[in-house]
Amino acid sequence: MRTQCPEIDALTRHVRAFAVMLTERQGERLPDWLAAVRQDDLPSLHTLATGIDRDRDAVIAGLTLP
């Protein structure tokens, strides 16, 4: 499915990258992840990115601190 649908492929990559940030406590990667999300035509993820930006410092802390 991913090879036939670029949107599903991009969505999968972004979700997996976010999961790595979450499980490996890599909050410092959040700004790059947000930039990558915004480069793809994925309106639902853009909405998520906008929400994360509203409280970016807290999200970074949540992805970094134990």
All heavy atoms as a GROMACS GRO file, in nm:
protein
  517
    1MET      N    1   0.082  -0.117   0.000
    1MET     CA    2   0.000   0.000   0.000
    1MET      C    3   0.088   0.125   0.000
    1MET      O    4   0.058   0.222  -0.068
    1MET     CB    5  -0.093  -0.001   0.120
    1MET     CG    6  -0.181   0.120   0.128
    1MET     SD    7  -0.284   0.125   0.272
    1MET     CE    8  -0.434   0.060   0.206
    2ARG      N    9   0.194   0.123   0.080
    2ARG     CA   10   0.280   0.241   0.088
    2ARG      C   11   0.344   0.275  -0.044
    2ARG      O   12   0.363   0.392  -0.074
    2ARG     CB   13   0.388   0.219   0.194
    2ARG     CG   14   0.333   0.223   0.335
    2ARG     CD   15   0.439   0.199   0.439
    2ARG     NE   16   0.544   0.299   0.428
    2ARG     CZ   17   0.663   0.285   0.485
    2ARG    NH1   18   0.692   0.177   0.553
    2ARG    NH2   19   0.752   0.380   0.473
    3THR      N   20   0.377   0.174  -0.124
    3THR     CA   21   0.441   0.201  -0.252
    3THR      C   22   0.343   0.260  -0.353
    3THR      O   23   0.384   0.327  -0.446
    3THR     CB   24   0.505   0.074  -0.312
    3THR    OG1   25   0.403  -0.025  -0.330
    3THR    CG2   26   0.614   0.021  -0.222
    4GLN      N   27   0.216   0.236  -0.332
    4GLN     CA   28   0.114   0.285  -0.425
    4GLN      C   29   0.054   0.419  -0.383
    4GLN      O   30  -0.014   0.483  -0.462
    4GLN     CB   31   0.001   0.181  -0.438
    4GLN     CG   32   0.047   0.047  -0.489
    4GLN     CD   33   0.110   0.056  -0.627
    4GLN    OE1   34   0.059   0.124  -0.715
    4GLN    NE2   35   0.224  -0.010  -0.644
    5CYS      N   36   0.077   0.460  -0.259
    5CYS     CA   37   0.016   0.583  -0.210
    5CYS      C   38   0.121   0.667  -0.136
    5CYS      O   39   0.154   0.638  -0.021
    5CYS     CB   40  -0.100   0.548  -0.116
    5CYS     SG   41  -0.186   0.694  -0.053
    6PRO      N   42   0.170   0.771  -0.200
    6PRO     CA   43   0.273   0.853  -0.137
    6PRO      C   44   0.228   0.917  -0.005
    6PRO      O   45   0.310   0.936   0.086
    6PRO     CB   46   0.302   0.961  -0.240
    6PRO     CG   47   0.237   0.920  -0.366
    6PRO     CD   48   0.137   0.815  -0.334
    7GLU      N   49   0.100   0.948   0.007
    7GLU     CA   50   0.050   1.008   0.131
    7GLU      C   51   0.058   0.910   0.247
    7GLU      O   52   0.098   0.946   0.358
    7GLU     CB   53  -0.094   1.059   0.114
    7GLU     CG   54  -0.106   1.177   0.020
    7GLU     CD   55  -0.115   1.136  -0.127
    7GLU    OE1   56  -0.121   1.015  -0.158
    7GLU    OE2   57  -0.113   1.227  -0.212
    8ILE      N   58   0.020   0.784   0.223
    8ILE     CA   59   0.029   0.682   0.327
    8ILE      C   60   0.176   0.657   0.364
    8ILE      O   61   0.208   0.641   0.482
    8ILE     CB   62  -0.037   0.549   0.282
    8ILE    CG1   63  -0.188   0.568   0.266
    8ILE    CG2   64  -0.006   0.435   0.378
    8ILE    CD1   65  -0.262   0.586   0.396
    9ASP      N   66   0.262   0.658   0.266
    9ASP     CA   67   0.404   0.639   0.292
    9ASP      C   68   0.458   0.752   0.379
    9ASP      O   69   0.527   0.727   0.479
    9ASP     CB   70   0.482   0.632   0.160
    9ASP     CG   71   0.628   0.602   0.183
    9ASP    OD1   72   0.659   0.502   0.252
    9ASP    OD2   73   0.713   0.679   0.134
   10ALA      N   74   0.426   0.876   0.346
   10ALA     CA   75   0.472   0.991   0.424
   10ALA      C   76   0.415   0.986   0.566
   10ALA      O   77   0.487   1.008   0.664
   10ALA     CB   78   0.434   1.122   0.355
   11LEU      N   79   0.287   0.957   0.576
   11LEU     CA   80   0.223   0.948   0.708
   11LEU      C   81   0.292   0.841   0.793
   11LEU      O   82   0.323   0.865   0.911
   11LEU     CB   83   0.075   0.915   0.692
   11LEU     CG   84  -0.004   0.897   0.821
   11LEU    CD1   85  -0.006   1.026   0.901
   11LEU    CD2   86  -0.144   0.850   0.790
   12THR      N   87   0.319   0.727   0.734
   12THR     CA   88   0.385   0.618   0.806
   12THR      C   89   0.523   0.661   0.855
   12THR      O   90   0.560   0.637   0.970
   12THR     CB   91   0.397   0.494   0.716
   12THR    OG1   92   0.266   0.454   0.676
   12THR    CG2   93   0.467   0.379   0.787
   13ARG      N   94   0.600   0.727   0.769
   13ARG     CA   95   0.733   0.773   0.809
   13ARG      C   96   0.726   0.871   0.924
   13ARG      O   97   0.803   0.861   1.020
   13ARG     CB   98   0.806   0.837   0.690
   13ARG     CG   99   0.858   0.736   0.589
   13ARG     CD  100   0.940   0.802   0.478
   13ARG     NE  101   0.853   0.875   0.385
   13ARG     CZ  102   0.844   1.008   0.377
   13ARG    NH1  103   0.917   1.086   0.456
   13ARG    NH2  104   0.763   1.065   0.290
   14HIS      N  105   0.633   0.965   0.918
   14HIS     CA  106   0.621   1.066   1.024
   14HIS      C  107   0.576   1.004   1.156
   14HIS      O  108   0.630   1.039   1.262
   14HIS     CB  109   0.525   1.177   0.982
   14HIS     CG  110   0.575   1.259   0.867
   14HIS    ND1  111   0.701   1.316   0.863
   14HIS    CD2  112   0.515   1.294   0.750
   14HIS    CE1  113   0.716   1.382   0.750
   14HIS    NE2  114   0.605   1.369   0.680
   15VAL      N  115   0.482   0.915   1.151
   15VAL     CA  116   0.434   0.851   1.274
   15VAL      C  117   0.544   0.766   1.335
   15VAL      O  118   0.566   0.769   1.458
   15VAL     CB  119   0.306   0.767   1.247
   15VAL    CG1  120   0.271   0.680   1.366
   15VAL    CG2  121   0.191   0.859   1.211
   16ARG      N  122   0.617   0.694   1.254
   16ARG     CA  123   0.728   0.613   1.306
   16ARG      C  124   0.837   0.701   1.367
   16ARG      O  125   0.893   0.668   1.472
   16ARG     CB  126   0.786   0.525   1.196
   16ARG     CG  127   0.697   0.409   1.163
   16ARG     CD  128   0.757   0.321   1.058
   16ARG     NE  129   0.672   0.204   1.037
   16ARG     CZ  130   0.689   0.118   0.941
   16ARG    NH1  131   0.788   0.132   0.855
   16ARG    NH2  132   0.608   0.015   0.929
   17ALA      N  133   0.868   0.811   1.301
   17ALA     CA  134   0.971   0.902   1.354
   17ALA      C  135   0.927   0.961   1.488
   17ALA      O  136   1.007   0.974   1.581
   17ALA     CB  137   1.000   1.013   1.253
   18PHE      N  138   0.798   0.996   1.499
   18PHE     CA  139   0.747   1.048   1.626
   18PHE      C  140   0.755   0.941   1.734
   18PHE      O  141   0.792   0.970   1.848
   18PHE     CB  142   0.604   1.099   1.610
   18PHE     CG  143   0.558   1.180   1.727
   18PHE    CD1  144   0.584   1.315   1.733
   18PHE    CD2  145   0.491   1.119   1.833
   18PHE    CE1  146   0.543   1.390   1.842
   18PHE    CE2  147   0.450   1.193   1.942
   18PHE     CZ  148   0.476   1.330   1.948
   19ALA      N  149   0.723   0.818   1.699
   19ALA     CA  150   0.730   0.708   1.796
   19ALA      C  151   0.872   0.689   1.847
   19ALA      O  152   0.893   0.664   1.966
   19ALA     CB  153   0.677   0.580   1.733
   20VAL      N  154   0.970   0.703   1.759
   20VAL     CA  155   1.110   0.691   1.801
   20VAL      C  156   1.144   0.804   1.898
   20VAL      O  157   1.207   0.781   2.001
   20VAL     CB  158   1.205   0.691   1.680
   20VAL    CG1  159   1.350   0.708   1.723
   20VAL    CG2  160   1.188   0.563   1.599
   21MET      N  161   1.102   0.927   1.865
   21MET     CA  162   1.126   1.039   1.956
   21MET      C  163   1.066   1.011   2.093
   21MET      O  164   1.128   1.039   2.196
   21MET     CB  165   1.065   1.169   1.902
   21MET     CG  166   1.146   1.238   1.798
   21MET     SD  167   1.083   1.403   1.763
   21MET     CE  168   0.920   1.368   1.698
   22LEU      N  169   0.948   0.956   2.094
   22LEU     CA  170   0.876   0.930   2.219
   22LEU      C  171   0.944   0.818   2.300
   22LEU      O  172   0.971   0.834   2.418
   22LEU     CB  173   0.732   0.892   2.188
   22LEU     CG  174   0.641   0.858   2.304
   22LEU    CD1  175   0.626   0.980   2.395
   22LEU    CD2  176   0.507   0.812   2.255
   23THR      N  177   0.972   0.708   2.236
   23THR     CA  178   1.026   0.593   2.309
   23THR      C  179   1.173   0.608   2.345
   23THR      O  180   1.218   0.549   2.443
   23THR     CB  181   1.006   0.462   2.229
   23THR    OG1  182   1.071   0.474   2.104
   23THR    CG2  183   0.858   0.433   2.210
   24GLU      N  184   1.246   0.686   2.266
   24GLU     CA  185   1.390   0.703   2.293
   24GLU      C  186   1.422   0.837   2.357
   24GLU      O  187   1.539   0.874   2.366
   24GLU     CB  188   1.469   0.681   2.164
   24GLU     CG  189   1.456   0.539   2.112
   24GLU     CD  190   1.538   0.513   1.988
   24GLU    OE1  191   1.622   0.599   1.951
   24GLU    OE2  192   1.517   0.407   1.927
   25ARG      N  193   1.318   0.909   2.399
   25ARG     CA  194   1.336   1.038   2.468
   25ARG      C  195   1.424   1.134   2.386
   25ARG      O  196   1.527   1.182   2.433
   25ARG     CB  197   1.396   1.018   2.606
   25ARG     CG  198   1.316   0.930   2.697
   25ARG     CD  199   1.194   1.003   2.742
   25ARG     NE  200   1.121   0.924   2.841
   25ARG     CZ  201   0.999   0.952   2.878
   25ARG    NH1  202   0.939   1.055   2.828
   25ARG    NH2  203   0.938   0.877   2.965
   26GLN      N  204   1.384   1.162   2.262
   26GLN     CA  205   1.462   1.248   2.173
   26GLN      C  206   1.385   1.376   2.139
   26GLN      O  207   1.370   1.412   2.022
   26GLN     CB  208   1.496   1.172   2.044
   26GLN     CG  209   1.581   1.050   2.067
   26GLN     CD  210   1.606   0.972   1.940
   26GLN    OE1  211   1.544   0.995   1.837
   26GLN    NE2  212   1.699   0.880   1.945
   27GLY      N  213   1.340   1.445   2.239
   27GLY     CA  214   1.261   1.566   2.219
   27GLY      C  215   1.333   1.673   2.140
   27GLY      O  216   1.269   1.756   2.074
   28GLU      N  217   1.464   1.672   2.142
   28GLU     CA  218   1.541   1.773   2.067
   28GLU      C  219   1.519   1.760   1.916
   28GLU      O  220   1.546   1.853   1.841
   28GLU     CB  221   1.690   1.764   2.100
   28GLU     CG  222   1.763   1.642   2.047
   28GLU     CD  223   1.745   1.514   2.130
   28GLU    OE1  224   1.680   1.518   2.236
   28GLU    OE2  225   1.797   1.410   2.087
   29ARG      N  226   1.466   1.647   1.872
   29ARG     CA  227   1.440   1.626   1.728
   29ARG      C  228   1.304   1.682   1.685
   29ARG      O  229   1.273   1.683   1.565
   29ARG     CB  230   1.446   1.476   1.697
   29ARG     CG  231   1.587   1.420   1.714
   29ARG     CD  232   1.596   1.273   1.680
   29ARG     NE  233   1.534   1.244   1.552
   29ARG     CZ  234   1.481   1.126   1.520
   29ARG    NH1  235   1.483   1.028   1.606
   29ARG    NH2  236   1.428   1.107   1.401
   30LEU      N  237   1.224   1.729   1.779
   30LEU     CA  238   1.090   1.776   1.746
   30LEU      C  239   1.088   1.887   1.642
   30LEU      O  240   1.008   1.880   1.547
   30LEU     CB  241   1.014   1.818   1.872
   30LEU     CG  242   0.869   1.861   1.847
   30LEU    CD1  243   0.785   1.742   1.799
   30LEU    CD2  244   0.809   1.921   1.973
   31PRO      N  245   1.170   1.991   1.651
   31PRO     CA  246   1.165   2.097   1.548
   31PRO      C  247   1.188   2.044   1.406
   31PRO      O  248   1.119   2.084   1.312
   31PRO     CB  249   1.274   2.194   1.591
   31PRO     CG  250   1.284   2.176   1.739
   31PRO     CD  251   1.261   2.027   1.760
   32ASP      N  252   1.282   1.952   1.392
   32ASP     CA  253   1.307   1.893   1.259
   32ASP      C  254   1.188   1.809   1.214
   32ASP      O  255   1.153   1.809   1.096
   32ASP     CB  256   1.434   1.808   1.260
   32ASP     CG  257   1.559   1.891   1.277
   32ASP    OD1  258   1.557   2.011   1.245
   32ASP    OD2  259   1.660   1.834   1.324
   33TRP      N  260   1.127   1.737   1.307
   33TRP     CA  261   1.010   1.656   1.273
   33TRP      C  262   0.895   1.745   1.227
   33TRP      O  263   0.830   1.716   1.127
   33TRP     CB  264   0.969   1.571   1.394
   33TRP     CG  265   0.853   1.481   1.367
   33TRP    CD1  266   0.858   1.356   1.310
   33TRP    CD2  267   0.715   1.508   1.393
   33TRP    NE1  268   0.731   1.304   1.300
   33TRP    CE2  269   0.641   1.396   1.350
   33TRP    CE3  270   0.646   1.614   1.449
   33TRP    CZ2  271   0.503   1.388   1.361
   33TRP    CZ3  272   0.508   1.607   1.460
   33TRP    CH2  273   0.438   1.496   1.416
   34LEU      N  274   0.872   1.854   1.299
   34LEU     CA  275   0.765   1.947   1.260
   34LEU      C  276   0.790   2.004   1.121
   34LEU      O  277   0.698   2.014   1.039
   34LEU     CB  278   0.753   2.060   1.363
   34LEU     CG  279   0.699   2.020   1.500
   34LEU    CD1  280   0.719   2.134   1.599
   34LEU    CD2  281   0.553   1.979   1.491
   35ALA      N  282   0.914   2.040   1.093
   35ALA     CA  283   0.947   2.093   0.960
   35ALA      C  284   0.923   1.988   0.852
   35ALA      O  285   0.869   2.020   0.745
   35ALA     CB  286   1.092   2.141   0.958
   36ALA      N  287   0.960   1.865   0.878
   36ALA     CA  288   0.940   1.758   0.781
   36ALA      C  289   0.791   1.734   0.757
   36ALA      O  290   0.747   1.714   0.644
   36ALA     CB  291   1.007   1.629   0.828
   37VAL      N  292   0.711   1.736   0.863
   37VAL     CA  293   0.566   1.717   0.851
   37VAL      C  294   0.506   1.825   0.761
   37VAL      O  295   0.423   1.798   0.674
   37VAL     CB  296   0.499   1.718   0.990
   37VAL    CG1  297   0.350   1.741   0.980
   37VAL    CG2  298   0.528   1.588   1.062
   38ARG      N  299   0.551   1.947   0.780
   38ARG     CA  300   0.494   2.059   0.703
   38ARG      C  301   0.532   2.056   0.556
   38ARG      O  302   0.469   2.122   0.475
   38ARG     CB  303   0.536   2.190   0.768
   38ARG     CG  304   0.464   2.210   0.900
   38ARG     CD  305   0.485   2.350   0.954
   38ARG     NE  306   0.401   2.369   1.070
   38ARG     CZ  307   0.445   2.367   1.195
   38ARG    NH1  308   0.573   2.350   1.220
   38ARG    NH2  309   0.361   2.385   1.296
   39GLN      N  310   0.633   1.979   0.520
   39GLN     CA  311   0.674   1.969   0.381
   39GLN      C  312   0.584   1.877   0.300
   39GLN      O  313   0.585   1.881   0.177
   39GLN     CB  314   0.819   1.923   0.370
   39GLN     CG  315   0.917   2.028   0.417
   39GLN     CD  316   1.060   1.979   0.412
   39GLN    OE1  317   1.088   1.864   0.378
   39GLN    NE2  318   1.152   2.065   0.449
   40ASP      N  319   0.507   1.794   0.367
   40ASP     CA  320   0.418   1.700   0.298
   40ASP      C  321   0.275   1.751   0.301
   40ASP      O  322   0.235   1.825   0.390
   40ASP     CB  323   0.426   1.562   0.363
   40ASP     CG  324   0.556   1.492   0.333
   40ASP    OD1  325   0.600   1.495   0.217
   40ASP    OD2  326   0.614   1.435   0.426
   41ASP      N  327   0.197   1.710   0.202
   41ASP     CA  328   0.057   1.751   0.191
   41ASP      C  329  -0.030   1.657   0.274
   41ASP      O  330  -0.098   1.569   0.220
   41ASP     CB  331   0.014   1.751   0.044
   41ASP     CG  332  -0.127   1.804   0.026
   41ASP    OD1  333  -0.176   1.875   0.115
   41ASP    OD2  334  -0.188   1.772  -0.078
   42LEU      N  335  -0.023   1.675   0.406
   42LEU     CA  336  -0.098   1.591   0.499
   42LEU      C  337  -0.171   1.683   0.598
   42LEU      O  338  -0.123   1.708   0.709
   42LEU     CB  339  -0.003   1.497   0.574
   42LEU     CG  340   0.075   1.399   0.486
   42LEU    CD1  341   0.188   1.334   0.564
   42LEU    CD2  342  -0.018   1.295   0.428
   43PRO      N  343  -0.287   1.734   0.560
   43PRO     CA  344  -0.358   1.834   0.643
   43PRO      C  345  -0.379   1.791   0.788
   43PRO      O  346  -0.368   1.873   0.879
   43PRO     CB  347  -0.491   1.853   0.570
   43PRO     CG  348  -0.463   1.814   0.429
   43PRO     CD  349  -0.360   1.706   0.436
   44SER      N  350  -0.409   1.665   0.811
   44SER     CA  351  -0.432   1.620   0.949
   44SER      C  352  -0.305   1.633   1.033
   44SER      O  353  -0.311   1.673   1.150
   44SER     CB  354  -0.481   1.477   0.952
   44SER     OG  355  -0.608   1.468   0.893
   45LEU      N  356  -0.192   1.599   0.975
   45LEU     CA  357  -0.066   1.614   1.049
   45LEU      C  358  -0.029   1.761   1.065
   45LEU      O  359   0.033   1.799   1.163
   45LEU     CB  360   0.048   1.538   0.981
   45LEU     CG  361   0.063   1.392   1.020
   45LEU    CD1  362   0.189   1.332   0.958
   45LEU    CD2  363   0.065   1.371   1.169
   46HIS      N  364  -0.067   1.843   0.968
   46HIS     CA  365  -0.042   1.987   0.982
   46HIS      C  366  -0.120   2.041   1.102
   46HIS      O  367  -0.068   2.126   1.176
   46HIS     CB  368  -0.082   2.062   0.855
   46HIS     CG  369   0.007   2.033   0.739
   46HIS    ND1  370  -0.002   2.101   0.620
   46HIS    CD2  371   0.108   1.943   0.721
   46HIS    CE1  372   0.088   2.055   0.535
   46HIS    NE2  373   0.156   1.960   0.596
   47THR      N  374  -0.241   1.993   1.120
   47THR     CA  375  -0.321   2.034   1.235
   47THR      C  376  -0.252   1.991   1.365
   47THR      O  377  -0.245   2.069   1.461
   47THR     CB  378  -0.462   1.974   1.226
   47THR    OG1  379  -0.524   2.019   1.106
   47THR    CG2  380  -0.548   2.014   1.346
   48LEU      N  381  -0.202   1.869   1.369
   48LEU     CA  382  -0.129   1.821   1.486
   48LEU      C  383  -0.006   1.907   1.511
   48LEU      O  384   0.021   1.948   1.624
   48LEU     CB  385  -0.089   1.675   1.468
   48LEU     CG  386   0.000   1.616   1.577
   48LEU    CD1  387  -0.073   1.611   1.711
   48LEU    CD2  388   0.049   1.478   1.536
   49ALA      N  389   0.069   1.937   1.405
   49ALA     CA  390   0.190   2.018   1.418
   49ALA      C  391   0.158   2.157   1.473
   49ALA      O  392   0.231   2.209   1.558
   49ALA     CB  393   0.261   2.029   1.284
   50THR      N  394   0.049   2.215   1.428
   50THR     CA  395   0.008   2.346   1.477
   50THR      C  396  -0.023   2.340   1.626
   50THR      O  397   0.016   2.427   1.704
   50THR     CB  398  -0.114   2.398   1.398
   50THR    OG1  399  -0.076   2.411   1.261
   50THR    CG2  400  -0.162   2.532   1.451
   51GLY      N  401  -0.092   2.235   1.667
   51GLY     CA  402  -0.122   2.218   1.809
   51GLY      C  403   0.003   2.199   1.892
   51GLY      O  404   0.016   2.255   2.002
   52ILE      N  405   0.096   2.122   1.842
   52ILE     CA  406   0.223   2.101   1.914
   52ILE      C  407   0.299   2.232   1.926
   52ILE      O  408   0.356   2.262   2.030
   52ILE     CB  409   0.307   1.993   1.842
   52ILE    CG1  410   0.245   1.855   1.864
   52ILE    CG2  411   0.452   1.996   1.890
   52ILE    CD1  412   0.309   1.744   1.785
   53ASP      N  413   0.298   2.312   1.820
   53ASP     CA  414   0.368   2.441   1.824
   53ASP      C  415   0.315   2.534   1.931
   53ASP      O  416   0.389   2.616   1.985
   53ASP     CB  417   0.358   2.511   1.688
   53ASP     CG  418   0.481   2.486   1.603
   53ASP    OD1  419   0.588   2.455   1.659
   53ASP    OD2  420   0.470   2.500   1.481
   54ARG      N  421   0.188   2.523   1.963
   54ARG     CA  422   0.130   2.610   2.066
   54ARG      C  423   0.195   2.590   2.202
   54ARG      O  424   0.197   2.680   2.285
   54ARG     CB  425  -0.020   2.586   2.077
   54ARG     CG  426  -0.097   2.640   1.962
   54ARG     CD  427  -0.247   2.632   1.986
   54ARG     NE  428  -0.314   2.648   1.858
   54ARG     CZ  429  -0.396   2.561   1.805
   54ARG    NH1  430  -0.428   2.451   1.869
   54ARG    NH2  431  -0.450   2.583   1.686
   55ASP      N  432   0.245   2.471   2.226
   55ASP     CA  433   0.308   2.441   2.355
   55ASP      C  434   0.436   2.361   2.332
   55ASP      O  435   0.461   2.260   2.398
   55ASP     CB  436   0.210   2.364   2.443
   55ASP     CG  437   0.232   2.389   2.590
   55ASP    OD1  438   0.322   2.470   2.624
   55ASP    OD2  439   0.161   2.328   2.671
   56ARG      N  440   0.514   2.409   2.239
   56ARG     CA  441   0.634   2.336   2.194
   56ARG      C  442   0.728   2.300   2.309
   56ARG      O  443   0.776   2.188   2.316
   56ARG     CB  444   0.708   2.417   2.089
   56ARG     CG  445   0.829   2.344   2.033
   56ARG     CD  446   0.908   2.428   1.940
   56ARG     NE  447   0.841   2.442   1.812
   56ARG     CZ  448   0.904   2.446   1.696
   56ARG    NH1  449   1.034   2.438   1.692
   56ARG    NH2  450   0.836   2.459   1.584
   57ASP      N  451   0.757   2.395   2.397
   57ASP     CA  452   0.851   2.367   2.507
   57ASP      C  453   0.802   2.253   2.595
   57ASP      O  454   0.880   2.167   2.635
   57ASP     CB  455   0.874   2.492   2.590
   57ASP     CG  456   0.954   2.599   2.515
   57ASP    OD1  457   1.023   2.563   2.416
   57ASP    OD2  458   0.946   2.716   2.555
   58ALA      N  459   0.674   2.251   2.624
   58ALA     CA  460   0.618   2.144   2.707
   58ALA      C  461   0.624   2.009   2.635
   58ALA      O  462   0.653   1.906   2.697
   58ALA     CB  463   0.475   2.176   2.748
   59VAL      N  464   0.598   2.011   2.506
   59VAL     CA  465   0.603   1.886   2.429
   59VAL      C  466   0.747   1.833   2.424
   59VAL      O  467   0.772   1.714   2.443
   59VAL     CB  468   0.545   1.903   2.288
   59VAL    CG1  469   0.560   1.776   2.206
   59VAL    CG2  470   0.398   1.943   2.296
   60ILE      N  471   0.842   1.924   2.400
   60ILE     CA  472   0.982   1.882   2.399
   60ILE      C  473   1.020   1.822   2.535
   60ILE      O  474   1.084   1.718   2.542
   60ILE     CB  475   1.075   1.998   2.360
   60ILE    CG1  476   1.057   2.031   2.211
   60ILE    CG2  477   1.222   1.965   2.390
   60ILE    CD1  478   1.130   2.155   2.164
   61ALA      N  479   0.978   1.888   2.642
   61ALA     CA  480   1.007   1.835   2.776
   61ALA      C  481   0.944   1.698   2.794
   61ALA      O  482   1.006   1.607   2.848
   61ALA     CB  483   0.957   1.932   2.882
   62GLY      N  484   0.820   1.682   2.748
   62GLY     CA  485   0.753   1.554   2.760
   62GLY      C  486   0.818   1.444   2.681
   62GLY      O  487   0.815   1.327   2.718
   63LEU      N  488   0.880   1.481   2.569
   63LEU     CA  489   0.949   1.382   2.486
   63LEU      C  490   1.092   1.357   2.532
   63LEU      O  491   1.158   1.267   2.482
   63LEU     CB  492   0.952   1.430   2.340
   63LEU     CG  493   0.820   1.430   2.265
   63LEU    CD1  494   0.836   1.499   2.130
   63LEU    CD2  495   0.767   1.289   2.246
   64THR      N  496   1.139   1.437   2.628
   64THR     CA  497   1.278   1.428   2.671
   64THR      C  498   1.294   1.376   2.813
   64THR      O  499   1.376   1.290   2.839
   64THR     CB  500   1.346   1.567   2.659
   64THR    OG1  501   1.329   1.615   2.526
   64THR    CG2  502   1.493   1.560   2.691
   65LEU      N  503   1.215   1.430   2.902
   65LEU     CA  504   1.232   1.399   3.044
   65LEU      C  505   1.165   1.265   3.080
   65LEU      O  506   1.063   1.230   3.023
   65LEU     CB  507   1.171   1.509   3.130
   65LEU     CG  508   1.230   1.649   3.106
   65LEU    CD1  509   1.148   1.753   3.182
   65LEU    CD2  510   1.375   1.653   3.146
   66PRO      N  511   1.224   1.193   3.176
   66PRO     CA  512   1.162   1.067   3.219
   66PRO      C  513   1.032   1.090   3.295
   66PRO      O  514   1.005   1.193   3.348
   66PRO     CB  515   1.267   1.003   3.310
   66PRO     CG  516   1.367   1.108   3.343
   66PRO     CD  517   1.349   1.219   3.243
   0.00000   0.00000   0.00000
